Amino acid sequence: MTRRTKKSDFIGRRKTKPLKPGPAALVKNLLPDLRLDTSQPAPDDLRQIFNAAEDVHLEIGFGGGKHLVHRAASHADTGFIGVEPFINGLAQALMQVDAAQLTNIRFHDDDAGALLDWLPAASIARVFLLYPDPWPKFKHWKRRFVSPRNLDRIARVLKPGGLFLFASDIEHYVGWTLDHCHRHPAFSWTATGSDDWIKTEGGAFSDWPGTRYEAKAQEAGRLPTYLTFERI
């Protein structure tokens, strides 16, 4: 069954400072070739979008693209979809993709929920949500990406045994995510000891390049936490 996207629910910034000519040219000329066309039905087999991809991974809110591009460069047999509505971060990622001549990345520069609704069921092997906006004020908690509705969406697109990987340096959001995933019948937390979710060096996920948000958290004395949930 294929799906089409609906009107965007995105809340947040789209752009800050104007792009320089080089990044602006990539947004104009390269992005259209790499942007998923969610106005059309999704393919029954998502791997058709990529050349010889064995699996497809999804990163929601990739910032400047360091983690996404690192994984794509390290795993040529995997297709990667990156979601980032913030045009300045998207431009940074396009510069890295262009420099490395990567062919196994596609982008969605709008609402992640709409993309999750478009993707075929059981089509994604891993979903990364790394240092998402914590929306710290109580009145804004409803804007947090981790919610029953979005966990339903993630559960639908993950393959059985697929992984949902979450990282944050905000203690309340970590607890929030643990609680929501514990209550959701489709997810099982994989941790067996503290080393499985707290590490001060190298991160807790394999092949981890770090992110600038992680570095900022550590500089501020906040301890990052890494959670891995398996799709039951």
Secondary structure, DSSP 8 states (H G I E B T S, - for coil): ------S----S-S-SS---HHHHHHHHHTHHHHB--TTS---SSGGGGSSS-SEEEEEES-TTSHHHHHHHHH-TTEEEEEE---HHHHHHHHHHHHHHT--SEEEE-S-HHHHHHHS-TT-EEEEEEES-----SGGGGGG-S-SHHHHHHHHHHEEEEEEEEEEES-HHHHHHHHHHHHHSTTEEE--SSGGGT--SSS-SSSS----HHHHHHHHTT---EEEEEEE-
